[in-house]
Structures are given as structure tokens and as C-alpha cells.
Amino acid sequence: MGYQVVSVNMPADYTDEMLHSRLAKTLHIRQFTWQIEGKSLDARNKRNIHWVLRVAVFSDELRGKLPEIPEKLEIPHVKTSMHILVTGSGPAGFFCAFVLQKAGYQTTLIDRGSDVLKRNQSLNRFEREGIFDPLNNYAFGEGGAGTFSDGKLTSRSKHISRERRFILDTYIAAGAPKEIAYLAHPHLGTDNLIRMVKNLRKEYEELGGKMLFETCLDNLIVKNGNVLSAELNAESFDADSFFIAPGHSAYDTYRMLIRKGVLFRTKNFAIGSRMEHPQEVINRAQWGMSGIPGLKAAEYRVTSQGDGKHPVYSFCMCPGGIVVPATAYAHTNIVNGMSYYKRDGYYANAACVAGIHPGELAGREVTAMEALDQLEALESHFYTLPGCYRAPACSIPDFMDGTLRNTNIPGSYPLGTLAAPLWELLPPVIINAMKSGLRDFKSKIKGFESGQLIGLESKTSSPIQAIRNEGGLCEGFSNLYLIGEGSGYTGGIISSAADGVKAAMRFLTTR
Ligand SMILES: Cc1cc2nc3c(=O)[nH]c(=O)nc-3n(C[C@H](O)[C@H](O)[C@H](O)COP(=O)(O)OP(=O)(O)OC[C@H]3O[C@@H](n4cnc5c(N)ncnc54)[C@H](O)[C@@H]3O)c2cc1C
């Protein structure tokens, strides 16, 4: 069997038959199989928007040697009676527990929220009736923060190729579309994610893993840097090692960890608003037309130097998506974005955020605890004005001028918007940077000023970071690991899941 990799350009609405015949013609072969290895959209020339494919072709008519199989994640098998508690069923906690359980450890995975179906019901009620559920929301509940999301699987993290492959293979086995293995910008959509999260839990439980819902880690009992036990819903739970993956919304858990002596430093993070446009505006700006057969919805990613000190950039763009009320606590108000696999909603949204250090917001150096207090106060401030979970919002031109002229702010946000001077609600340093950024974005995306800014976006990454030693342990502890987005080292589904895999593998290979 011979092998060759070819690069071919295909029209946006190509079919498998078209690709097959193109490969036959390009390579002058008749009997062959093929597999796409890479696929990205080239939209630089609006009159010739096409896919660029990298395809591996296998045939007796080819001479090239078969490729070496890329290195796989080899999970060692251990014989042990050790019990491990993993807190948080988001990507980091799930993959950590999954790998440890596969290796032979007895793991218990807990989440303060409910299973994904009950969580879905709570979210529906919140968006229909405005009744907030502190256990089940866009941040908390089975599958973690990204379950009700666009499910973008891109990551800028380096040195995670083995982990990434393992995660994508696991997702595909749990029902994710196979294309996530080769697309340059893969995404899952909330509909796929809900199904996959259920299937992943089933697989974990079939391995012998124990999953406990509506079980909150309230406290740790620590002696001389050794965690003796955890308090779950005020009941004691013993384990040998403790992995905590609480995400970066769990302020109560962060505060408990700080009180227990876990060391954190403050770090740069970003805040701003969600911007929203009719998807057609984005399609026209990116493609020169309202739609292209074979393509879902156009994406964008824009960056700016901001005011020179605070970079401004779009983040977590959701084509054809919905702006959602993403608060984890009652009486605070923040937004985020999600979409379904088809990405066929009327609007497009993305965060528009400015990077900043917590100390700069306060005008002095702050501790980790103060950085959390400061962020929580801002999130409460956005609740106080409407007195509910409606999102304060304004048009982009009104934001730029600092004058509220438009009082009707349409959009996808399910709980409704309230016309409000966002430039008075966000910190002045953020406003200045965002204004410069938005001016730049206007020159990059035609029709950009037709959009609006909605709510507070404060969860692009954590303002604090745990101090971990080389073995991944929390500094000063012998059996406590803080992983995923809550540790402050990752941001996004893939990098957080990879941190969970890496933490488990490091644990397995250093014992
Ligand atoms: C609406 C939305 C859309 C997003 N879209 C994308 C996207 O398209 N692509 C992308 O890469 N990223 C996206 N993200 C970010 C992504 O979801 C996170 O980066 C990722 O989920 C972090 O994984 P994690 O496992 O570290 O933490 P999380 O996913 O936050 O999981 C933490 C889990 O811990 C549980 N928990 C917290 N405290 C406790 C406790 N004390 N006891 C028990 N359980 C606890 C929570 O209930 C939660 O389930 C999105 C986030 C949101 C909110």
C-alpha cells in the first residue's frame, strides 16, 4: 500500500464525490481511500472563497511509504487501592478523573450542579421566567462552563498535541462530529455538547468511576500541608489525593482555598462587553455576500492595540449564536455567548474586551482575595442598575459618543436588554481602551457600527493564578492539585481539558 498527502482547493459546497474525483485526477489513480487531515477556509479573495484541504491518500498505485503513526497518549495501568477525589465535572476535572480511572485508581468526581438534563431544564426556566438556580446555570452543573456554548475547540496552548488528540478522539467516541479531528476551526455547538457530556459520563461510570451531583466541596481539612479530608455538603469525605477543577466562577471555592493556605498571585485578565450584529452584516463583511452554499456563518477575530497600554480584542466569537446570561451567583449580572451546531441564528456575537491587571483597576497592588472582591462588585453593579437579569446595553455609536440615543436595543439575549450608559458602568480605563479598539474594528469590518454592546463580559480568564510546583501540586501541599481554568493557567475547553489530562499523567508517572 502506498501513500501520498496532497493539498487541494475545493469549492465551498463540494461533496465527497467531487473530492474523490479530484484526487483521482490529481494523482492519476483509480483505486484508493482517503482521509482529510486538515481543512480551512480561504476567504481572502471574496470572489474565490474556497476550502483548502490536506488529504492523505492510500493506494497500491502510489509509491510513498505509509506514515508513522503519531505518538499516542499511553495511560499506564497501576495496581492501587488509592482513592482520589476530583472536584468539578468541567473539561479539566472530567478528563483528570477519566484518565486516573482508566489507569486503575478509584476516583470520585463531584459537581455542585446537577446532571446535564436537569441543568438544561433549569437554564430553560431561567431564560423563560427569570428564576435563577444557583446550582445549575451557565457556569455550574455537569460538563462545566462550556457545555452550553459554541463549543469552539481551538487553543493556542503549546505542547499539548498528544493530549489534544486524546481529547478529540474521546469526544468523537462520545458523539462529536468526526470533522473536529481536522477542521482548522472546529466547533461542537450546545446540541452536540449536551449529548456528549451524557455519553462521557456513561463511559466514565462504566470504567468504575463514581459521579456525585449536587455535591459541593465546602471545605478542606488540612494538617501540615496534607489534605486529610474534604467536606462535601458539610459531610466528611476521605481520599488520598485531591484534584480541584472548579472553573473561575466559583468565588466561594476560591475564597475557601485562599483561607486554607493555597497561594495565588494576581495576573492580567480582560473585561468588557459582548458585541452583537446581525449575522448577515458579518457575512457581507467577510464574504461580500449574505451567504454561501456549503458554509454556515462567517466568523471574525479582531485585535487592536487599544489605548496603547491595554490591548482590545474580540474573544469567543459565536457565529449565528445567542448572548446568554452567564452569572453563577444570584444578584450578579454577566453575559457570554453560545450557539448550536448549525450556527444558523439571526445574530453573531463576540466578547469585546480590554486586557488589564487587577492592581491597575484598583489603583494599587491587590491581593488575590481583593481581586475577586473587585470583580464580584463589578458583576453586582451590573445587576443593581436593572434590578434583575436584563442586560444593560447600548448601540456602538452611542457608546463611542457617550450619549444614550437608542433606547430600543434588539438582540438575541433571552431575558431582554435595558438601554443603559455602559460607559458609566464599566471602569473608565476599560472604556477608553474599548473606544480605541472599536474605532479600529470599524475600519476592519464593514457595517461594524450597526452593532450593539451588551452587558458585562468578565469571564474570559481568571484574574488570579495558583502557585503550583513542578509536580503540579499547590505550593506547600503534598496531595492537593488545582487544575483547569480555576488554576489560572488555562482558558477554554481544550486547554483546560489538556491541563486535566496532563495533571493525571504527571501523577501517574511520578508515583
Ligand atoms: C457560555 C460560555 C461559552 C463558552 N464558550 C467556549 C467555547 O466556545 N470554546 C472554549 O474553548 N471555551 C468556551 N468557554 C470557556 C470554557 O467553558 C472554559 O474555559 C472551560 O469550561 C473551563 O474548564 P474547567 O474544567 O477548568 O472549568 P469549568 O468548565 O468551569 O468547570 C468547573 C465545574 O466545577 C464545578 N464546581 C465549582 N465549584 C465547585 C465546588 N466547590 N464543589 C463541586 N463542584 C464545583 C462547577 O459546577 C463546574 O461544573 C465558554 C464558557 C461559557 C460560560
The ligand as a Gaussian input file, in Angstrom:
#p B3LYP/6-31G(d) Opt

LIG

0 1
 C      -21.335000      30.476000      27.920000
 C      -19.898000      30.049000      27.755000
 C      -19.408000      29.801000      26.475000
 C      -18.102000      29.355000      26.292000
 N      -17.667000      29.041000      25.039000
 C      -16.469000      28.464000      24.855000
 C      -16.061000      27.987000      23.584000
 O      -16.794000      28.060000      22.598000
 N      -14.811000      27.429000      23.478000
 C      -13.966000      27.328000      24.541000
 O      -12.854000      26.811000      24.388000
 N      -14.331000      27.778000      25.765000
 C      -15.558000      28.323000      25.949000
 N      -15.934000      28.754000      27.194000
 C      -14.956000      28.649000      28.293000
 C      -14.862000      27.186000      28.754000
 O      -16.137000      26.729000      29.015000
 C      -13.982000      27.082000      29.975000
 O      -12.711000      27.582000      29.659000
 C      -13.832000      25.628000      30.440000
 O      -15.082000      25.028000      30.630000
 C      -13.030000      25.565000      31.735000
 O      -12.967000      24.231000      32.129000
 P      -12.716000      23.809000      33.648000
 O      -12.943000      22.349000      33.691000
 O      -11.439000      24.360000      34.117000
 O      -13.855000      24.559000      34.497000
 P      -15.421000      24.622000      34.304000
 O      -15.818000      24.150000      32.968000
 O      -15.814000      25.972000      34.721000
 O      -15.995000      23.545000      35.340000
 C      -15.974000      23.747000      36.708000
 C      -17.005000      22.813000      37.341000
 O      -16.763000      22.793000      38.750000
 C      -17.997000      22.789000      39.434000
 N      -17.714000      23.356000      40.764000
 C      -17.255000      24.592000      41.052000
 N      -17.045000      24.711000      42.372000
 C      -17.380000      23.532000      42.930000
 C      -17.400000      23.038000      44.266000
 N      -16.991000      23.798000      45.303000
 N      -17.842000      21.788000      44.501000
 C      -18.260000      20.996000      43.447000
 N      -18.259000      21.411000      42.170000
 C      -17.813000      22.655000      41.908000
 C      -18.914000      23.625000      38.565000
 O      -20.279000      23.286000      38.784000
 C      -18.441000      23.270000      37.163000
 O      -19.189000      22.213000      36.610000
 C      -17.248000      29.200000      27.414000
 C      -17.734000      29.493000      28.697000
 C      -19.039000      29.898000      28.873000
 C      -19.555000      30.190000      30.257000

